[in-house]
Amino acid sequence: MIRVRVPAGGGADVINRVRAGDFAGLAVTMPLKEEAARSVDDLDAASTRLRSVNTVVGIGSGHARGLSTDGAGFVNSLSAQGIALTGARVHLLGAGGAARSIVAALGAIDGCEVTISNRTHSAAETAAKLSGSAQAVVADNLPDAVASADIIVNTTSVGMGSDADAGLVPLPVELIASHHVVADIVYHPLETALLRAAAERGAATVDGLGMLVHQACRQQIAWTGIAPDPIALRAAALAELAHR
């Protein structure tokens, strides 16, 4: 893989290079995911709902397909740790792009109930519409929503970078109980202040690297048809993070 810097509005030009056969596919990062969704020839089910793409695959001659692997990657990361989502009650902190991907994926799981809290209620409502079972929960209801949840997921950037040094967390840690599973999509640092506090309170934890690894596995399958070893990918990612 090579990294290509794309100027604002230049996403369509790069996707044309997939159509031309210059690239077999693309891994798309923010802020180009929505532009990529508008520029490909067709979308998979997840990206159709999200109107956002993190993966582009060249299909045949002159054809580019868009996929979204983030939500499925999150689900796979929990499954890999033996955490059942069927019938689970999941509370999401945040309502951005990652949260929307996760809501859409959880909405396809039998009996999975999703609630969302966000500083902006309208954004939580928008995310909730991606799942028939999800309900937007305003911040005032956060204690009740967390108390009734089995799994708490931080989809915000709180805990990343300088936040880690400051020990910032996205919710009052006294709301976390030993019956909770606490997941954080932040992977640098690997153990965020949230995960550290959750472990101290007896909760099971899931770091953000699992989502990154498992969505990458799905990307590799889309590009090559070959399923990589997630354990090997995680080891490679850990080695890279050690240099940062």
C-alpha atoms as a printed R data frame, in Angstrom:
    type eleno elety resid chain resno       x       y       z
1   ATOM     1    CA   MET     A     1   0.000   0.000   0.000
2   ATOM     2    CA   ILE     A     2   1.026   3.597  -0.593
3   ATOM     3    CA   ARG     A     3  -0.302   6.773   0.984
4   ATOM     4    CA   VAL     A     4  -1.828   9.335  -1.362
5   ATOM     5    CA   ARG     A     5  -2.566  12.847  -0.132
6   ATOM     6    CA   VAL     A     6  -5.777  14.084  -1.706
7   ATOM     7    CA   PRO     A     7  -6.767  17.766  -1.757
8   ATOM     8    CA   ALA     A     8 -10.291  18.830  -0.893
9   ATOM     9    CA   GLY     A     9 -12.575  17.912  -3.764
10  ATOM    10    CA   GLY     A    10 -10.004  15.553  -5.275
11  ATOM    11    CA   GLY     A    11 -11.568  12.280  -4.176
12  ATOM    12    CA   ALA     A    12 -13.269  11.638  -7.503
13  ATOM    13    CA   ASP     A    13  -9.944  11.929  -9.345
14  ATOM    14    CA   VAL     A    14  -8.375   9.219  -7.180
15  ATOM    15    CA   ILE     A    15 -11.377   6.941  -7.656
16  ATOM    16    CA   ASN     A    16 -11.013   7.430 -11.406
17  ATOM    17    CA   ARG     A    17  -7.543   5.913 -11.022
18  ATOM    18    CA   VAL     A    18  -9.215   2.799  -9.586
19  ATOM    19    CA   ARG     A    19 -11.470   2.688 -12.637
20  ATOM    20    CA   ALA     A    20  -8.403   3.058 -14.862
21  ATOM    21    CA   GLY     A    21  -6.671   0.156 -13.124
22  ATOM    22    CA   ASP     A    22  -3.905   2.262 -11.546
23  ATOM    23    CA   PHE     A    23  -5.069   1.112  -8.098
24  ATOM    24    CA   ALA     A    24  -6.799  -2.146  -7.187
25  ATOM    25    CA   GLY     A    25  -8.541  -0.352  -4.360
26  ATOM    26    CA   LEU     A    26  -8.424   2.382  -1.759
27  ATOM    27    CA   ALA     A    27  -8.626   2.756   2.002
28  ATOM    28    CA   VAL     A    28 -10.374   6.086   2.525
29  ATOM    29    CA   THR     A    29  -9.917   8.294   5.586
30  ATOM    30    CA   MET     A    30 -11.700  11.402   6.806
31  ATOM    31    CA   PRO     A    31 -12.638  13.884   5.479
32  ATOM    32    CA   LEU     A    32 -13.057  12.053   2.145
33  ATOM    33    CA   LYS     A    33 -15.488   9.282   3.108
34  ATOM    34    CA   GLU     A    34 -18.670  11.072   2.052
35  ATOM    35    CA   GLU     A    35 -17.112  12.377  -1.168
36  ATOM    36    CA   ALA     A    36 -15.984   8.837  -1.994
37  ATOM    37    CA   ALA     A    37 -19.531   7.563  -1.478
38  ATOM    38    CA   ARG     A    38 -20.765  10.088  -4.025
39  ATOM    39    CA   SER     A    39 -18.026   9.224  -6.519
40  ATOM    40    CA   VAL     A    40 -18.149   5.411  -6.770
41  ATOM    41    CA   ASP     A    41 -20.386   3.467  -9.146
42  ATOM    42    CA   ASP     A    42 -22.234   1.461  -6.495
43  ATOM    43    CA   LEU     A    43 -22.316   0.931  -2.744
44  ATOM    44    CA   ASP     A    44 -22.681  -2.057  -0.436
45  ATOM    45    CA   ALA     A    45 -25.603  -2.184   2.001
46  ATOM    46    CA   ALA     A    46 -23.752  -0.537   4.898
47  ATOM    47    CA   SER     A    47 -22.357   2.374   2.907
48  ATOM    48    CA   THR     A    48 -25.712   2.899   1.180
49  ATOM    49    CA   ARG     A    49 -27.290   3.561   4.567
50  ATOM    50    CA   LEU     A    50 -24.382   5.624   5.856
51  ATOM    51    CA   ARG     A    51 -23.650   7.516   2.611
52  ATOM    52    CA   SER     A    52 -20.026   7.086   3.635
53  ATOM    53    CA   VAL     A    53 -17.235   4.847   2.324
54  ATOM    54    CA   ASN     A    54 -13.930   3.784   3.863
55  ATOM    55    CA   THR     A    55 -13.073   1.176   1.210
56  ATOM    56    CA   VAL     A    56 -13.089   1.306  -2.598
57  ATOM    57    CA   VAL     A    57 -12.632  -1.794  -4.739
58  ATOM    58    CA   GLY     A    58 -11.991  -1.979  -8.469
59  ATOM    59    CA   ILE     A    59 -14.559  -4.362  -9.978
60  ATOM    60    CA   GLY     A    60 -13.944  -5.312 -13.580
61  ATOM    61    CA   SER     A    61 -13.254  -2.687 -16.212
62  ATOM    62    CA   GLY     A    62 -13.952   0.915 -15.298
63  ATOM    63    CA   HIS     A    63 -16.031   0.127 -12.201
64  ATOM    64    CA   ALA     A    64 -15.453   1.206  -8.583
65  ATOM    65    CA   ARG     A    65 -17.477  -0.109  -5.656
66  ATOM    66    CA   GLY     A    66 -17.679   1.530  -2.235
67  ATOM    67    CA   LEU     A    67 -17.893  -0.319   1.065
68  ATOM    68    CA   SER     A    68 -18.012   0.560   4.749
69  ATOM    69    CA   THR     A    69 -16.158  -1.882   7.020
70  ATOM    70    CA   ASP     A    70 -15.947   0.124  10.258
71  ATOM    71    CA   GLY     A    71 -19.176  -1.055  11.881
72  ATOM    72    CA   ALA     A    72 -18.605  -4.700  11.031
73  ATOM    73    CA   GLY     A    73 -15.032  -4.342  12.259
74  ATOM    74    CA   PHE     A    74 -16.308  -3.182  15.638
75  ATOM    75    CA   VAL     A    75 -18.755  -6.084  15.886
76  ATOM    76    CA   ASN     A    76 -16.013  -8.548  14.930
77  ATOM    77    CA   SER     A    77 -13.651  -7.080  17.537
78  ATOM    78    CA   LEU     A    78 -16.152  -7.822  20.308
79  ATOM    79    CA   SER     A    79 -16.979 -11.265  18.934
80  ATOM    80    CA   ALA     A    80 -13.262 -12.110  18.870
81  ATOM    81    CA   GLN     A    81 -13.204 -11.549  22.633
82  ATOM    82    CA   GLY     A    82 -16.245 -13.740  23.178
83  ATOM    83    CA   ILE     A    83 -18.619 -10.840  23.829
84  ATOM    84    CA   ALA     A    84 -22.146 -11.672  22.665
85  ATOM    85    CA   LEU     A    85 -24.167  -8.894  21.040
86  ATOM    86    CA   THR     A    86 -27.400 -10.797  20.404
87  ATOM    87    CA   GLY     A    87 -29.874  -9.442  22.930
88  ATOM    88    CA   ALA     A    88 -27.298  -7.036  24.375
89  ATOM    89    CA   ARG     A    89 -28.077  -3.501  25.492
90  ATOM    90    CA   VAL     A    90 -25.438  -1.152  24.106
91  ATOM    91    CA   HIS     A    91 -24.958   2.496  24.998
92  ATOM    92    CA   LEU     A    92 -22.891   4.675  22.656
93  ATOM    93    CA   LEU     A    93 -21.140   7.846  23.735
94  ATOM    94    CA   GLY     A    94 -20.998  10.169  20.726
95  ATOM    95    CA   ALA     A    95 -22.859  10.372  17.440
96  ATOM    96    CA   GLY     A    96 -20.205  11.039  14.784
97  ATOM    97    CA   GLY     A    97 -19.206   8.950  11.789
98  ATOM    98    CA   ALA     A    98 -17.832   6.049  13.828
99  ATOM    99    CA   ALA     A    99 -20.959   5.931  15.969
100 ATOM   100    CA   ARG     A   100 -23.190   5.892  12.899
101 ATOM   101    CA   SER     A   101 -21.232   2.976  11.439
102 ATOM   102    CA   ILE     A   102 -21.527   1.048  14.696
103 ATOM   103    CA   VAL     A   103 -25.250   1.788  15.067
104 ATOM   104    CA   ALA     A   104 -25.920   0.511  11.546
105 ATOM   105    CA   ALA     A   105 -24.000  -2.703  12.255
106 ATOM   106    CA   LEU     A   106 -25.643  -3.291  15.635
107 ATOM   107    CA   GLY     A   107 -29.066  -2.723  14.118
108 ATOM   108    CA   ALA     A   108 -28.634  -5.913  12.092
109 ATOM   109    CA   ILE     A   109 -28.094  -8.058  15.221
110 ATOM   110    CA   ASP     A   110 -31.121  -9.849  16.663
111 ATOM   111    CA   GLY     A   111 -32.386  -8.288  19.861
112 ATOM   112    CA   CYS     A   112 -29.546  -5.793  20.189
113 ATOM   113    CA   GLU     A   113 -30.852  -2.597  21.783
114 ATOM   114    CA   VAL     A   114 -28.910   0.607  21.217
115 ATOM   115    CA   THR     A   115 -29.083   3.948  22.982
116 ATOM   116    CA   ILE     A   116 -26.999   7.015  22.161
117 ATOM   117    CA   SER     A   117 -25.961  10.065  24.141
118 ATOM   118    CA   ASN     A   118 -24.362  13.104  22.584
119 ATOM   119    CA   ARG     A   119 -23.941  16.767  23.398
120 ATOM   120    CA   THR     A   120 -26.104  17.577  20.373
121 ATOM   121    CA   HIS     A   121 -29.415  15.733  20.622
122 ATOM   122    CA   SER     A   122 -30.176  16.154  16.905
123 ATOM   123    CA   ALA     A   123 -26.961  14.325  15.976
124 ATOM   124    CA   ALA     A   124 -27.933  11.440  18.270
125 ATOM   125    CA   GLU     A   125 -31.342  11.284  16.600
126 ATOM   126    CA   THR     A   126 -29.711  11.182  13.156
127 ATOM   127    CA   ALA     A   127 -27.478   8.308  14.231
128 ATOM   128    CA   ALA     A   128 -30.384   6.467  15.854
129 ATOM   129    CA   LYS     A   129 -32.326   6.443  12.593
130 ATOM   130    CA   LEU     A   130 -29.737   4.041  11.175
131 ATOM   131    CA   SER     A   131 -31.035   1.313  13.484
132 ATOM   132    CA   GLY     A   132 -34.652   0.359  13.939
133 ATOM   133    CA   SER     A   133 -33.930  -0.562  17.557
134 ATOM   134    CA   ALA     A   134 -31.930   2.516  18.536
135 ATOM   135    CA   GLN     A   135 -33.287   5.393  20.573
136 ATOM   136    CA   ALA     A   136 -31.526   8.724  20.971
137 ATOM   137    CA   VAL     A   137 -30.881   9.461  24.635
138 ATOM   138    CA   VAL     A   138 -30.153  13.022  25.734
139 ATOM   139    CA   ALA     A   139 -27.263  13.665  28.097
140 ATOM   140    CA   ASP     A   140 -29.634  14.232  31.054
141 ATOM   141    CA   ASN     A   141 -30.562  10.541  30.833
142 ATOM   142    CA   LEU     A   142 -26.963   9.331  30.777
143 ATOM   143    CA   PRO     A   143 -26.949   7.720  34.248
144 ATOM   144    CA   ASP     A   144 -30.126   5.735  33.528
145 ATOM   145    CA   ALA     A   145 -28.933   4.718  30.059
146 ATOM   146    CA   VAL     A   146 -25.565   3.523  31.357
147 ATOM   147    CA   ALA     A   147 -27.091   1.707  34.329
148 ATOM   148    CA   SER     A   148 -29.341  -0.341  32.038
149 ATOM   149    CA   ALA     A   149 -26.604  -1.094  29.483
150 ATOM   150    CA   ASP     A   150 -24.528  -4.238  29.189
151 ATOM   151    CA   ILE     A   151 -21.924  -2.617  26.935
152 ATOM   152    CA   ILE     A   152 -20.666   0.995  26.943
153 ATOM   153    CA   VAL     A   153 -18.871   2.243  23.839
154 ATOM   154    CA   ASN     A   154 -16.876   5.468  23.574
155 ATOM   155    CA   THR     A   155 -16.990   6.625  19.952
156 ATOM   156    CA   THR     A   156 -15.689  10.131  20.695
157 ATOM   157    CA   SER     A   157 -12.090  11.330  20.512
158 ATOM   158    CA   VAL     A   158 -11.957  11.908  24.277
159 ATOM   159    CA   GLY     A   159  -8.924  10.048  25.586
160 ATOM   160    CA   MET     A   160  -6.824  10.548  22.464
161 ATOM   161    CA   GLY     A   161  -3.561  12.481  22.328
162 ATOM   162    CA   SER     A   162  -3.248  15.199  24.972
163 ATOM   163    CA   ASP     A   163  -6.508  13.995  26.541
164 ATOM   164    CA   ALA     A   164  -4.670  10.847  27.598
165 ATOM   165    CA   ASP     A   165  -2.096  12.852  29.546
166 ATOM   166    CA   ALA     A   166  -4.878  14.809  31.225
167 ATOM   167    CA   GLY     A   167  -6.762  11.627  32.159
168 ATOM   168    CA   LEU     A   168  -9.943  12.839  30.463
169 ATOM   169    CA   VAL     A   169 -12.879  10.425  30.202
170 ATOM   170    CA   PRO     A   170 -16.169  10.762  28.256
171 ATOM   171    CA   LEU     A   171 -18.458   9.958  31.218
172 ATOM   172    CA   PRO     A   172 -18.343   9.986  35.012
173 ATOM   173    CA   VAL     A   173 -16.438   6.821  35.918
174 ATOM   174    CA   GLU     A   174 -18.681   6.187  38.929
175 ATOM   175    CA   LEU     A   175 -21.384   5.149  36.433
176 ATOM   176    CA   ILE     A   176 -19.290   2.136  35.389
177 ATOM   177    CA   ALA     A   177 -20.082  -1.120  37.200
178 ATOM   178    CA   SER     A   178 -18.420  -4.520  37.254
179 ATOM   179    CA   HIS     A   179 -21.135  -6.039  35.034
180 ATOM   180    CA   HIS     A   180 -20.296  -3.681  32.164
181 ATOM   181    CA   VAL     A   181 -18.179  -4.309  29.108
182 ATOM   182    CA   VAL     A   182 -16.481  -1.002  28.242
183 ATOM   183    CA   ALA     A   183 -15.154  -0.511  24.713
184 ATOM   184    CA   ASP     A   184 -13.187   2.464  23.402
185 ATOM   185    CA   ILE     A   185 -12.545   3.042  19.698
186 ATOM   186    CA   VAL     A   186  -9.472   5.161  20.534
187 ATOM   187    CA   TYR     A   187  -6.343   3.049  20.010
188 ATOM   188    CA   HIS     A   188  -3.549   5.554  20.696
189 ATOM   189    CA   PRO     A   189  -2.995   5.243  23.585
190 ATOM   190    CA   LEU     A   190  -4.051   1.613  23.668
191 ATOM   191    CA   GLU     A   191  -5.232   1.864  27.269
192 ATOM   192    CA   THR     A   192  -7.184   5.092  27.552
193 ATOM   193    CA   ALA     A   193  -8.101   6.699  30.852
194 ATOM   194    CA   LEU     A   194 -11.616   5.326  30.332
195 ATOM   195    CA   LEU     A   195 -10.431   1.734  29.942
196 ATOM   196    CA   ARG     A   196  -8.079   2.074  32.889
197 ATOM   197    CA   ALA     A   197 -10.885   3.382  35.109
198 ATOM   198    CA   ALA     A   198 -13.250   0.661  33.877
199 ATOM   199    CA   ALA     A   199 -10.737  -2.068  34.692
200 ATOM   200    CA   GLU     A   200 -10.219  -0.594  38.159
201 ATOM   201    CA   ARG     A   201 -13.979  -0.869  38.710
202 ATOM   202    CA   GLY     A   202 -14.004  -4.521  37.669
203 ATOM   203    CA   ALA     A   203 -15.451  -4.091  34.181
204 ATOM   204    CA   ALA     A   204 -14.247  -6.020  31.143
205 ATOM   205    CA   THR     A   205 -12.582  -3.799  28.527
206 ATOM   206    CA   VAL     A   206 -12.059  -3.766  24.762
207 ATOM   207    CA   ASP     A   207  -9.430  -1.460  23.256
208 ATOM   208    CA   GLY     A   208  -9.831   0.401  19.981
209 ATOM   209    CA   LEU     A   209  -7.157  -1.504  18.092
210 ATOM   210    CA   GLY     A   210  -9.503  -4.461  17.640
211 ATOM   211    CA   MET     A   211 -11.924  -2.403  15.558
212 ATOM   212    CA   LEU     A   212  -9.069  -1.093  13.405
213 ATOM   213    CA   VAL     A   213  -7.653  -4.582  12.854
214 ATOM   214    CA   HIS     A   214 -10.950  -6.295  12.093
215 ATOM   215    CA   GLN     A   215 -12.150  -3.605   9.687
216 ATOM   216    CA   ALA     A   216  -8.767  -3.918   7.940
217 ATOM   217    CA   CYS     A   217  -9.302  -7.670   7.648
218 ATOM   218    CA   ARG     A   218 -12.579  -7.008   5.863
219 ATOM   219    CA   GLN     A   219 -10.842  -4.524   3.570
220 ATOM   220    CA   GLN     A   220  -8.205  -7.102   2.633
221 ATOM   221    CA   ILE     A   221 -10.900  -9.659   1.841
222 ATOM   222    CA   ALA     A   222 -12.638  -7.109  -0.393
223 ATOM   223    CA   TRP     A   223  -9.421  -6.264  -2.247
224 ATOM   224    CA   THR     A   224  -7.797  -9.690  -2.520
225 ATOM   225    CA   GLY     A   225 -10.352 -12.336  -1.585
226 ATOM   226    CA   ILE     A   226  -7.933 -13.566   1.086
227 ATOM   227    CA   ALA     A   227  -8.687 -13.353   4.815
228 ATOM   228    CA   PRO     A   228  -5.604 -12.200   6.754
229 ATOM   229    CA   ASP     A   229  -4.742 -13.360  10.262
230 ATOM   230    CA   PRO     A   230  -6.073 -10.712  12.683
231 ATOM   231    CA   ILE     A   231  -3.497 -11.744  15.286
232 ATOM   232    CA   ALA     A   232  -0.675 -11.003  12.837
233 ATOM   233    CA   LEU     A   233  -2.270  -7.680  11.851
234 ATOM   234    CA   ARG     A   234  -2.622  -6.678  15.493
235 ATOM   235    CA   ALA     A   235   1.032  -7.505  16.145
236 ATOM   236    CA   ALA     A   236   2.071  -5.353  13.183
237 ATOM   237    CA   ALA     A   237  -0.132  -2.494  14.377
238 ATOM   238    CA   LEU     A   238   1.301  -2.706  17.892
239 ATOM   239    CA   ALA     A   239   4.824  -2.569  16.480
240 ATOM   240    CA   GLU     A   240   3.940   0.562  14.507
241 ATOM   241    CA   LEU     A   241   2.270   2.229  17.490
242 ATOM   242    CA   ALA     A   242   5.370   1.572  19.588
243 ATOM   243    CA   HIS     A   243   7.242   4.073  17.394
244 ATOM   244    CA   ARG     A   244   4.706   6.855  17.849
